[in-house]
Amino acid sequence: MIRLEGVTRQYTMGDQTVHALQGVDLHIRENEFVAFIGASGSGKSTMMNIVGCLDRPSSGAYWLNGREVATMSGDELARVRNEEIGFIFQSFHLLPRASALDNVAQPLIYRGIPLKERLALAEQALQRVGLGGRLHHRPNELSGGQRQRVAIARALVGKPSILLADEPTGNLDSATSEEILALIRELHAGGQTVVMVTHEPEIAQQCGRIVRLRDGRVVSDTENAA
Protein backbone atom coordinates (compact mmCIF):
# COMPACT_ATOMS: atom_id res chain seq x y z
CA MET A 1 0.00 0.00 0.00
CA ILE A 2 2.75 2.48 1.04
CA ARG A 3 6.31 1.96 -0.18
CA LEU A 4 9.21 4.37 0.20
CA GLU A 5 12.62 3.59 -1.29
CA GLY A 6 15.66 5.75 -0.57
CA VAL A 7 13.48 8.79 0.19
CA THR A 8 15.27 12.01 1.08
CA ARG A 9 13.91 15.49 1.71
CA GLN A 10 16.06 18.58 1.95
CA TYR A 11 15.01 22.16 2.66
CA THR A 12 17.05 25.29 2.05
CA MET A 13 16.88 27.80 4.89
CA GLY A 14 18.97 30.85 4.09
CA ASP A 15 22.45 29.56 3.34
CA GLN A 16 21.85 26.23 5.10
CA THR A 17 20.46 22.93 3.84
CA VAL A 18 18.31 20.97 6.28
CA HIS A 19 18.29 17.21 5.70
CA ALA A 20 14.83 16.34 7.05
CA LEU A 21 14.88 12.77 5.67
CA GLN A 22 17.98 10.81 4.74
CA GLY A 23 17.44 7.64 2.73
CA VAL A 24 14.24 6.21 4.21
CA ASP A 25 13.06 2.74 3.15
CA LEU A 26 9.62 1.75 4.42
CA HIS A 27 6.75 -0.55 3.45
CA ILE A 28 3.32 -0.32 5.12
CA ARG A 29 0.76 -2.98 4.31
CA GLU A 30 -3.00 -2.70 4.19
CA ASN A 31 -4.74 -2.66 7.62
CA GLU A 32 -1.57 -1.96 9.59
CA PHE A 33 -1.62 0.44 12.56
CA VAL A 34 1.75 2.21 12.47
CA ALA A 35 3.22 4.91 14.71
CA PHE A 36 5.96 7.28 13.57
CA ILE A 37 7.73 8.38 16.74
CA GLY A 38 10.67 10.63 17.41
CA ALA A 39 11.76 13.87 19.02
CA SER A 40 11.17 17.26 17.46
CA GLY A 41 13.30 17.48 14.32
CA SER A 42 13.52 13.70 13.87
CA GLY A 43 11.73 13.80 10.50
CA LYS A 44 8.41 12.26 11.55
CA SER A 45 6.27 15.19 10.38
CA THR A 46 8.12 15.30 7.06
CA MET A 47 7.43 11.59 6.69
CA MET A 48 3.75 12.21 7.34
CA ASN A 49 3.66 15.01 4.76
CA ILE A 50 5.23 12.79 2.12
CA VAL A 51 3.02 9.79 2.90
CA GLY A 52 -0.01 12.13 2.80
CA CYS A 53 1.04 13.58 -0.59
CA LEU A 54 1.35 17.04 0.93
CA ASP A 55 5.04 17.13 -0.04
CA ARG A 56 7.29 15.32 -2.50
CA PRO A 57 10.66 13.65 -1.86
CA SER A 58 13.84 15.41 -2.98
CA SER A 59 15.06 12.01 -4.18
CA GLY A 60 14.03 8.39 -3.94
CA ALA A 61 10.60 7.02 -4.77
CA TYR A 62 7.21 6.78 -3.08
CA TRP A 63 4.50 4.41 -4.27
CA LEU A 64 0.94 4.73 -2.95
CA ASN A 65 -1.45 1.90 -3.81
CA GLY A 66 0.84 0.86 -6.65
CA ARG A 67 1.28 4.31 -8.20
CA GLU A 68 4.48 6.33 -8.05
CA VAL A 69 3.62 9.70 -6.58
CA ALA A 70 6.34 11.53 -8.56
CA THR A 71 4.46 10.77 -11.79
CA MET A 72 1.22 12.40 -10.59
CA SER A 73 0.14 15.89 -11.65
CA GLY A 74 -0.98 18.47 -9.13
CA ASP A 75 -4.63 17.69 -9.92
CA GLU A 76 -4.02 13.96 -9.48
CA LEU A 77 -2.34 14.56 -6.12
CA ALA A 78 -5.28 16.69 -4.98
CA ARG A 79 -7.64 13.88 -5.99
CA VAL A 80 -5.58 11.33 -4.08
CA ARG A 81 -5.61 13.51 -0.96
CA ASN A 82 -9.36 13.92 -1.22
CA GLU A 83 -10.31 10.34 -2.06
CA GLU A 84 -7.63 8.02 -0.68
CA ILE A 85 -6.26 9.74 2.44
CA GLY A 86 -8.12 10.88 5.55
CA PHE A 87 -6.29 13.46 7.66
CA ILE A 88 -6.69 14.00 11.43
CA PHE A 89 -4.81 16.95 12.88
CA GLN A 90 -3.92 17.98 16.43
CA SER A 91 -5.77 21.30 16.03
CA PHE A 92 -8.93 19.83 14.48
CA HIS A 93 -9.10 22.42 11.60
CA LEU A 94 -12.89 22.68 11.71
CA LEU A 95 -14.87 25.53 10.14
CA PRO A 96 -15.97 27.54 13.20
CA ARG A 97 -19.30 28.74 11.80
CA ALA A 98 -20.35 25.43 10.26
CA SER A 99 -22.23 22.64 12.01
CA ALA A 100 -20.64 19.26 12.67
CA LEU A 101 -22.70 17.89 9.78
CA ASP A 102 -21.49 20.55 7.34
CA ASN A 103 -17.87 20.21 8.50
CA VAL A 104 -17.93 16.48 7.82
CA ALA A 105 -19.69 16.87 4.47
CA GLN A 106 -17.19 19.45 3.20
CA PRO A 107 -14.63 17.09 1.56
CA LEU A 108 -17.42 15.53 -0.50
CA ILE A 109 -18.15 18.86 -2.21
CA TYR A 110 -14.96 18.46 -4.24
CA ARG A 111 -16.18 15.11 -5.55
CA GLY A 112 -19.32 16.66 -6.99
CA ILE A 113 -21.60 14.61 -4.73
CA PRO A 114 -25.13 16.10 -4.51
CA LEU A 115 -26.05 17.89 -1.28
CA LYS A 116 -28.60 15.36 -0.05
CA GLU A 117 -26.16 12.48 -0.48
CA ARG A 118 -23.31 14.47 1.11
CA LEU A 119 -25.37 15.14 4.21
CA ALA A 120 -26.51 11.52 4.44
CA LEU A 121 -22.91 10.27 4.26
CA ALA A 122 -21.80 12.89 6.80
CA GLU A 123 -24.53 11.82 9.20
CA GLN A 124 -23.45 8.18 8.85
CA ALA A 125 -19.84 9.16 9.63
CA LEU A 126 -20.89 11.14 12.71
CA GLN A 127 -23.02 8.23 13.89
CA ARG A 128 -19.97 6.02 13.49
CA VAL A 129 -17.91 8.17 15.87
CA GLY A 130 -20.70 8.47 18.41
CA LEU A 131 -21.92 11.98 17.57
CA GLY A 132 -25.30 11.25 16.04
CA GLY A 133 -26.86 13.57 18.62
CA ARG A 134 -24.59 16.52 17.80
CA LEU A 135 -25.18 16.92 14.06
CA HIS A 136 -26.14 20.59 14.18
CA HIS A 137 -23.74 21.77 16.88
CA ARG A 138 -20.96 24.16 15.91
CA PRO A 139 -17.38 23.55 17.12
CA ASN A 140 -17.68 26.11 19.95
CA GLU A 141 -20.64 24.10 21.28
CA LEU A 142 -18.60 20.92 21.49
CA SER A 143 -15.90 19.67 23.87
CA GLY A 144 -12.35 19.09 22.67
CA GLY A 145 -12.96 15.35 22.41
CA GLN A 146 -16.16 15.92 20.45
CA ARG A 147 -14.39 18.30 18.08
CA GLN A 148 -11.75 15.65 17.44
CA ARG A 149 -14.51 13.10 16.78
CA VAL A 150 -15.96 15.49 14.19
CA ALA A 151 -12.49 15.72 12.63
CA ILE A 152 -12.24 11.92 12.57
CA ALA A 153 -15.69 11.65 10.97
CA ARG A 154 -14.59 14.17 8.32
CA ALA A 155 -11.49 12.09 7.64
CA LEU A 156 -13.60 8.93 7.30
CA VAL A 157 -16.53 10.25 5.28
CA GLY A 158 -14.84 9.63 1.93
CA LYS A 159 -13.93 6.03 2.85
CA PRO A 160 -10.17 6.59 2.49
CA SER A 161 -7.74 3.71 2.16
CA ILE A 162 -5.38 5.36 4.69
CA LEU A 163 -6.07 7.38 7.84
CA LEU A 164 -3.20 9.72 8.78
CA ALA A 165 -3.29 11.07 12.34
CA ASP A 166 -0.82 13.83 13.28
CA GLU A 167 -0.60 14.04 17.10
CA PRO A 168 -4.40 13.49 17.28
CA THR A 169 -4.51 13.70 21.08
CA GLY A 170 -2.05 16.58 21.51
CA ASN A 171 -4.72 19.10 22.57
CA LEU A 172 -6.74 16.74 24.76
CA ASP A 173 -6.64 15.76 28.43
CA SER A 174 -5.58 12.22 29.31
CA ALA A 175 -9.09 10.78 29.71
CA THR A 176 -10.29 12.26 26.41
CA SER A 177 -7.06 11.16 24.71
CA GLU A 178 -7.78 7.57 25.69
CA GLU A 179 -11.31 7.86 24.29
CA ILE A 180 -9.97 9.10 20.95
CA LEU A 181 -7.27 6.41 20.84
CA ALA A 182 -9.90 3.77 21.60
CA LEU A 183 -11.96 5.07 18.69
CA ILE A 184 -8.95 4.95 16.35
CA ARG A 185 -8.16 1.39 17.52
CA GLU A 186 -11.77 0.45 16.83
CA LEU A 187 -11.52 1.87 13.30
CA HIS A 188 -8.33 -0.11 12.74
CA ALA A 189 -10.01 -3.28 14.00
CA GLY A 190 -12.71 -2.65 11.40
CA GLY A 191 -10.13 -2.76 8.60
CA GLN A 192 -8.83 0.81 8.42
CA THR A 193 -5.12 1.36 7.72
CA VAL A 194 -3.83 3.93 10.23
CA VAL A 195 -0.55 5.85 10.36
CA MET A 196 -0.05 8.05 13.43
CA VAL A 197 2.62 10.60 14.27
CA THR A 198 3.40 10.99 17.96
CA HIS A 199 6.23 11.96 20.28
CA GLU A 200 4.69 10.06 23.20
CA PRO A 201 5.93 6.48 23.77
CA GLU A 202 2.79 5.46 25.68
CA ILE A 203 0.65 6.37 22.67
CA ALA A 204 2.98 4.61 20.23
CA GLN A 205 2.72 1.49 22.37
CA GLN A 206 -0.96 1.28 21.48
CA CYS A 207 -0.13 0.86 17.80
CA GLY A 208 0.69 -2.45 16.15
CA ARG A 209 4.02 -1.29 14.75
CA ILE A 210 6.44 1.42 15.87
CA VAL A 211 8.77 3.19 13.43
CA ARG A 212 11.27 5.32 15.33
CA LEU A 213 13.04 8.20 13.58
CA ARG A 214 16.12 10.15 14.53
CA ASP A 215 17.89 12.80 12.44
CA GLY A 216 15.86 11.93 9.37
CA ARG A 217 16.57 8.20 9.47
CA VAL A 218 14.61 5.16 10.55
CA VAL A 219 16.55 3.79 13.54
CA SER A 220 14.12 1.02 14.47
CA ASP A 221 11.02 -0.61 13.03
CA THR A 222 9.37 -3.07 15.41
CA GLU A 223 6.13 -5.01 15.65
CA ASN A 224 4.26 -4.32 18.84
CA ALA A 225 2.24 -6.86 20.81
CA ALA A 226 -0.29 -4.19 21.94
C-alpha positions as CSV (number, residue, x, y, z in Angstrom):
1,M,0.0,0.0,0.0
2,I,2.7,2.5,1.0
3,R,6.3,2.0,-0.2
4,L,9.2,4.4,0.2
5,E,12.6,3.6,-1.3
6,G,15.7,5.8,-0.6
7,V,13.5,8.8,0.2
8,T,15.3,12.0,1.1
9,R,13.9,15.5,1.7
10,Q,16.1,18.6,1.9
11,Y,15.0,22.2,2.7
12,T,17.0,25.3,2.1
13,M,16.9,27.8,4.9
14,G,19.0,30.9,4.1
15,D,22.4,29.6,3.3
16,Q,21.8,26.2,5.1
17,T,20.5,22.9,3.8
18,V,18.3,21.0,6.3
19,H,18.3,17.2,5.7
20,A,14.8,16.3,7.0
21,L,14.9,12.8,5.7
22,Q,18.0,10.8,4.7
23,G,17.4,7.6,2.7
24,V,14.2,6.2,4.2
25,D,13.1,2.7,3.1
26,L,9.6,1.7,4.4
27,H,6.7,-0.5,3.5
28,I,3.3,-0.3,5.1
29,R,0.8,-3.0,4.3
30,E,-3.0,-2.7,4.2
31,N,-4.7,-2.7,7.6
32,E,-1.6,-2.0,9.6
33,F,-1.6,0.4,12.6
34,V,1.8,2.2,12.5
35,A,3.2,4.9,14.7
36,F,6.0,7.3,13.6
37,I,7.7,8.4,16.7
38,G,10.7,10.6,17.4
39,A,11.8,13.9,19.0
40,S,11.2,17.3,17.5
41,G,13.3,17.5,14.3
42,S,13.5,13.7,13.9
43,G,11.7,13.8,10.5
44,K,8.4,12.3,11.5
45,S,6.3,15.2,10.4
46,T,8.1,15.3,7.1
47,M,7.4,11.6,6.7
48,M,3.7,12.2,7.3
49,N,3.7,15.0,4.8
50,I,5.2,12.8,2.1
51,V,3.0,9.8,2.9
52,G,0.0,12.1,2.8
53,C,1.0,13.6,-0.6
54,L,1.4,17.0,0.9
55,D,5.0,17.1,0.0
56,R,7.3,15.3,-2.5
57,P,10.7,13.6,-1.9
58,S,13.8,15.4,-3.0
59,S,15.1,12.0,-4.2
60,G,14.0,8.4,-3.9
61,A,10.6,7.0,-4.8
62,Y,7.2,6.8,-3.1
63,W,4.5,4.4,-4.3
64,L,0.9,4.7,-3.0
65,N,-1.4,1.9,-3.8
66,G,0.8,0.9,-6.7
67,R,1.3,4.3,-8.2
68,E,4.5,6.3,-8.1
69,V,3.6,9.7,-6.6
70,A,6.3,11.5,-8.6
71,T,4.5,10.8,-11.8
72,M,1.2,12.4,-10.6
73,S,0.1,15.9,-11.6
74,G,-1.0,18.5,-9.1
75,D,-4.6,17.7,-9.9
76,E,-4.0,14.0,-9.5
77,L,-2.3,14.6,-6.1
78,A,-5.3,16.7,-5.0
79,R,-7.6,13.9,-6.0
80,V,-5.6,11.3,-4.1
81,R,-5.6,13.5,-1.0
82,N,-9.4,13.9,-1.2
83,E,-10.3,10.3,-2.1
84,E,-7.6,8.0,-0.7
85,I,-6.3,9.7,2.4
86,G,-8.1,10.9,5.5
87,F,-6.3,13.5,7.7
88,I,-6.7,14.0,11.4
89,F,-4.8,17.0,12.9
90,Q,-3.9,18.0,16.4
91,S,-5.8,21.3,16.0
92,F,-8.9,19.8,14.5
93,H,-9.1,22.4,11.6
94,L,-12.9,22.7,11.7
95,L,-14.9,25.5,10.1
96,P,-16.0,27.5,13.2
97,R,-19.3,28.7,11.8
98,A,-20.4,25.4,10.3
99,S,-22.2,22.6,12.0
100,A,-20.6,19.3,12.7
101,L,-22.7,17.9,9.8
102,D,-21.5,20.6,7.3
103,N,-17.9,20.2,8.5
104,V,-17.9,16.5,7.8
105,A,-19.7,16.9,4.5
106,Q,-17.2,19.5,3.2
107,P,-14.6,17.1,1.6
108,L,-17.4,15.5,-0.5
109,I,-18.2,18.9,-2.2
110,Y,-15.0,18.5,-4.2
111,R,-16.2,15.1,-5.5
112,G,-19.3,16.7,-7.0
113,I,-21.6,14.6,-4.7
114,P,-25.1,16.1,-4.5
115,L,-26.0,17.9,-1.3
116,K,-28.6,15.4,-0.1
117,E,-26.2,12.5,-0.5
118,R,-23.3,14.5,1.1
119,L,-25.4,15.1,4.2
120,A,-26.5,11.5,4.4
121,L,-22.9,10.3,4.3
122,A,-21.8,12.9,6.8
123,E,-24.5,11.8,9.2
124,Q,-23.5,8.2,8.9
125,A,-19.8,9.2,9.6
126,L,-20.9,11.1,12.7
127,Q,-23.0,8.2,13.9
128,R,-20.0,6.0,13.5
129,V,-17.9,8.2,15.9
130,G,-20.7,8.5,18.4
131,L,-21.9,12.0,17.6
132,G,-25.3,11.2,16.0
133,G,-26.9,13.6,18.6
134,R,-24.6,16.5,17.8
135,L,-25.2,16.9,14.1
136,H,-26.1,20.6,14.2
137,H,-23.7,21.8,16.9
138,R,-21.0,24.2,15.9
139,P,-17.4,23.5,17.1
140,N,-17.7,26.1,20.0
141,E,-20.6,24.1,21.3
142,L,-18.6,20.9,21.5
143,S,-15.9,19.7,23.9
144,G,-12.3,19.1,22.7
145,G,-13.0,15.4,22.4
146,Q,-16.2,15.9,20.5
147,R,-14.4,18.3,18.1
148,Q,-11.7,15.6,17.4
149,R,-14.5,13.1,16.8
150,V,-16.0,15.5,14.2
151,A,-12.5,15.7,12.6
152,I,-12.2,11.9,12.6
153,A,-15.7,11.7,11.0
154,R,-14.6,14.2,8.3
155,A,-11.5,12.1,7.6
156,L,-13.6,8.9,7.3
157,V,-16.5,10.3,5.3
158,G,-14.8,9.6,1.9
159,K,-13.9,6.0,2.8
160,P,-10.2,6.6,2.5
161,S,-7.7,3.7,2.2
162,I,-5.4,5.4,4.7
163,L,-6.1,7.4,7.8
164,L,-3.2,9.7,8.8
165,A,-3.3,11.1,12.3
166,D,-0.8,13.8,13.3
167,E,-0.6,14.0,17.1
168,P,-4.4,13.5,17.3
169,T,-4.5,13.7,21.1
170,G,-2.1,16.6,21.5
171,N,-4.7,19.1,22.6
172,L,-6.7,16.7,24.8
173,D,-6.6,15.8,28.4
174,S,-5.6,12.2,29.3
175,A,-9.1,10.8,29.7
176,T,-10.3,12.3,26.4
177,S,-7.1,11.2,24.7
178,E,-7.8,7.6,25.7
179,E,-11.3,7.9,24.3
180,I,-10.0,9.1,21.0
181,L,-7.3,6.4,20.8
182,A,-9.9,3.8,21.6
183,L,-12.0,5.1,18.7
184,I,-8.9,4.9,16.4
185,R,-8.2,1.4,17.5
186,E,-11.8,0.5,16.8
187,L,-11.5,1.9,13.3
188,H,-8.3,-0.1,12.7
189,A,-10.0,-3.3,14.0
190,G,-12.7,-2.6,11.4
191,G,-10.1,-2.8,8.6
192,Q,-8.8,0.8,8.4
193,T,-5.1,1.4,7.7
194,V,-3.8,3.9,10.2
195,V,-0.5,5.8,10.4
196,M,-0.1,8.1,13.4
197,V,2.6,10.6,14.3
198,T,3.4,11.0,18.0
199,H,6.2,12.0,20.3
200,E,4.7,10.1,23.2
201,P,5.9,6.5,23.8
202,E,2.8,5.5,25.7
203,I,0.6,6.4,22.7
204,A,3.0,4.6,20.2
205,Q,2.7,1.5,22.4
206,Q,-1.0,1.3,21.5
207,C,-0.1,0.9,17.8
208,G,0.7,-2.5,16.1
209,R,4.0,-1.3,14.7
210,I,6.4,1.4,15.9
211,V,8.8,3.2,13.4
212,R,11.3,5.3,15.3
213,L,13.0,8.2,13.6
214,R,16.1,10.2,14.5
215,D,17.9,12.8,12.4
216,G,15.9,11.9,9.4
217,R,16.6,8.2,9.5
218,V,14.6,5.2,10.6
219,V,16.5,3.8,13.5
220,S,14.1,1.0,14.5
221,D,11.0,-0.6,13.0
222,T,9.4,-3.1,15.4
223,E,6.1,-5.0,15.6
224,N,4.3,-4.3,18.8
225,A,2.2,-6.9,20.8
226,A,-0.3,-4.2,21.9
